[in-house]
């Protein structure tokens, strides 16, 4: 009965998301390459998009974005919009290729996370939450997040595949009958 109420990916996303949220709020606040905090939740949303397509990347990004908004105390949906866009952008790899290689998924994870992070100051500017001067630094922040997201994507893509319960496709050679 519970299985019919909650999909498998949502049940698996809860512990993975809480673990990544803990890393985001503790470990990744201290590790700042070039003064940029790496958004591990956004990288995971992009990895989910690279593995499961734009729709699943958007769903994971929305859930993780709402969790981050609730912990930060910012208006609900601000981080969710950026993470949804990261998941959708990284999910376009599903449209380009049938079977995704690990390195291509990591590259698209980095691209999706970088673009999603560059959208955060723009979205926060619409909610009058942040000084618009930070928009000028978004290119540097986005490029650092894209490189770090590509490197972290190597680790997070298999975790996202497990979280979304996606099996790798099996190709069968046709037999001569």
C-alpha positions as CSV (number, residue, x, y, z in Angstrom):
1,X,0.0,0.0,0.0
2,X,2.8,2.4,0.9
3,X,4.5,1.5,-2.4
4,X,1.5,2.8,-4.3
5,X,1.5,6.1,-2.5
6,X,5.2,6.9,-2.9
7,X,7.3,6.0,-6.0
8,X,10.5,4.1,-5.4
9,X,12.7,7.1,-6.5
10,X,11.1,9.3,-3.9
11,X,11.7,6.8,-1.1
12,X,15.3,6.5,-2.1
13,X,15.8,10.3,-2.6
14,X,14.8,11.0,1.0
15,X,18.0,9.5,2.7
16,X,20.3,10.5,-0.1
17,X,18.9,14.1,-0.2
18,X,19.2,14.4,3.6
19,X,22.8,13.2,3.5
20,X,23.7,15.6,0.7
21,X,21.9,18.4,2.5
22,X,24.0,17.7,5.6
23,X,27.1,17.8,3.4
24,X,26.0,21.0,1.8
25,X,25.4,22.8,5.1
26,X,28.6,21.5,6.9
27,X,31.4,20.2,4.7
28,X,30.9,22.1,1.5
29,X,30.6,25.4,3.4
30,X,34.2,25.0,4.5
31,X,35.6,23.8,1.2
32,X,35.5,26.8,-1.1
33,X,37.7,26.7,-4.2
34,X,38.3,30.2,-5.4
35,X,35.9,31.4,-2.7
36,X,32.9,29.6,-4.2
37,X,30.7,27.2,-2.2
38,X,30.0,24.1,-4.3
39,X,26.3,23.4,-4.3
40,X,26.3,19.6,-4.0
41,X,22.5,19.5,-4.1
42,X,22.4,21.2,-7.4
43,X,25.2,18.9,-8.8
44,X,23.1,15.9,-7.7
45,X,20.0,17.3,-9.4
46,X,22.0,17.8,-12.5
47,X,23.4,14.2,-12.2
48,X,19.8,12.9,-11.8
49,X,18.9,14.8,-15.0
50,X,21.9,13.4,-16.9
51,X,20.9,9.9,-15.9
52,X,17.1,10.0,-16.0
53,X,16.3,12.7,-18.5
54,X,14.9,16.2,-18.1
55,X,11.7,15.2,-16.3
56,X,13.3,13.2,-13.6
57,X,16.1,15.8,-13.2
58,X,13.4,18.4,-12.8
59,X,11.5,16.3,-10.1
60,X,14.7,15.7,-8.1
61,X,15.8,19.3,-8.4
62,X,12.4,20.5,-7.2
63,X,12.4,18.2,-4.1
64,X,16.0,19.0,-3.2
65,X,15.5,22.8,-3.9
66,X,12.5,22.9,-1.5
67,X,14.5,21.1,1.2
68,X,17.3,23.6,0.8
69,X,14.9,26.6,0.9
70,X,13.4,25.3,4.1
71,X,16.8,25.0,5.8
72,X,18.1,28.4,4.6
73,X,14.9,30.3,5.4
74,X,14.7,32.0,2.0
75,X,11.4,32.3,0.0
76,X,10.1,28.9,-0.9
77,X,11.0,27.9,-4.5
78,X,14.0,30.2,-5.1
79,X,16.5,27.3,-5.0
80,X,14.0,24.9,-6.5
81,X,13.7,26.9,-9.7
82,X,17.5,26.9,-10.1
83,X,17.8,23.2,-9.4
84,X,15.0,22.3,-11.7
85,X,16.8,24.2,-14.5
86,X,20.0,22.4,-13.7
87,X,18.3,19.0,-13.9
88,X,16.5,19.9,-17.1
89,X,19.7,21.2,-18.8
90,X,21.7,18.2,-17.8
91,X,18.9,16.0,-18.8
92,X,19.2,17.0,-22.5
93,X,21.9,14.4,-22.8
94,X,19.1,11.9,-22.8
95,X,17.8,13.5,-26.0
96,X,21.2,13.5,-27.7
97,X,22.3,9.9,-27.0
98,X,20.5,6.6,-26.4
99,X,23.1,5.2,-23.9
100,X,25.0,7.7,-21.9
101,X,28.7,7.1,-21.2
102,X,30.0,8.0,-17.7
103,X,32.2,10.9,-19.0
104,X,29.5,12.5,-21.1
105,X,27.1,12.3,-18.1
106,X,29.8,14.0,-15.9
107,X,30.3,16.7,-18.5
108,X,26.5,17.4,-18.7
109,X,26.3,17.3,-15.0
110,X,28.9,20.1,-14.8
111,X,27.2,22.1,-17.5
112,X,23.8,21.8,-15.8
113,X,25.1,22.7,-12.4
114,X,27.0,25.7,-13.7
115,X,24.1,27.1,-15.5
116,X,21.8,26.5,-12.6
117,X,24.1,28.2,-10.2
118,X,24.4,31.2,-12.6
119,X,20.6,31.5,-12.4
120,X,20.5,31.8,-8.6
121,X,21.4,35.5,-8.4
122,X,19.0,36.3,-11.2
123,X,16.2,34.5,-9.4
124,X,17.0,36.1,-6.1
125,X,17.0,39.5,-7.8
126,X,13.4,38.9,-8.8
127,X,12.5,38.2,-5.2
128,X,14.4,41.3,-4.0
129,X,16.5,39.1,-1.8
130,X,20.0,39.8,-2.9
131,X,22.1,42.8,-4.1
132,X,22.1,42.8,-8.0
133,X,25.9,43.4,-7.9
134,X,26.4,39.7,-7.3
135,X,25.1,39.1,-10.9
136,X,28.5,40.4,-12.2
137,X,30.3,37.6,-10.4
138,X,28.0,34.8,-11.7
139,X,30.2,33.9,-14.6
140,X,33.2,33.1,-12.3
141,X,30.9,31.3,-9.9
142,X,29.2,29.3,-12.7
143,X,32.5,28.3,-14.2
144,X,33.9,27.1,-10.9
145,X,30.7,25.2,-10.2
146,X,30.7,23.7,-13.7
147,X,34.2,22.3,-13.2
148,X,33.5,21.0,-9.7
149,X,30.2,19.6,-10.9
150,X,31.9,17.7,-13.7
151,X,34.4,16.2,-11.2
152,X,31.7,15.4,-8.6
153,X,29.5,14.1,-11.4
154,X,31.8,11.1,-11.7
155,X,30.8,10.1,-8.2
156,X,27.2,11.3,-8.2
157,X,26.0,9.9,-11.5
158,X,26.0,6.2,-10.2
159,X,24.4,7.4,-7.0
160,X,21.7,9.2,-9.0
161,X,21.2,6.1,-11.1
162,X,20.6,4.0,-8.0
163,X,18.3,6.7,-6.4
164,X,16.1,6.9,-9.5
165,X,16.1,3.0,-9.8
166,X,17.4,3.2,-13.4
167,X,18.9,0.0,-14.9
168,X,21.4,0.4,-17.7
169,X,19.9,-0.6,-21.1
170,X,20.5,-4.1,-22.4
171,X,21.2,-4.4,-26.1
172,X,20.5,-7.7,-27.6
173,X,21.9,-8.8,-30.9
174,X,19.2,-10.2,-33.3
175,X,19.6,-13.8,-34.1
176,X,19.1,-15.4,-37.4
177,X,16.0,-17.6,-37.3
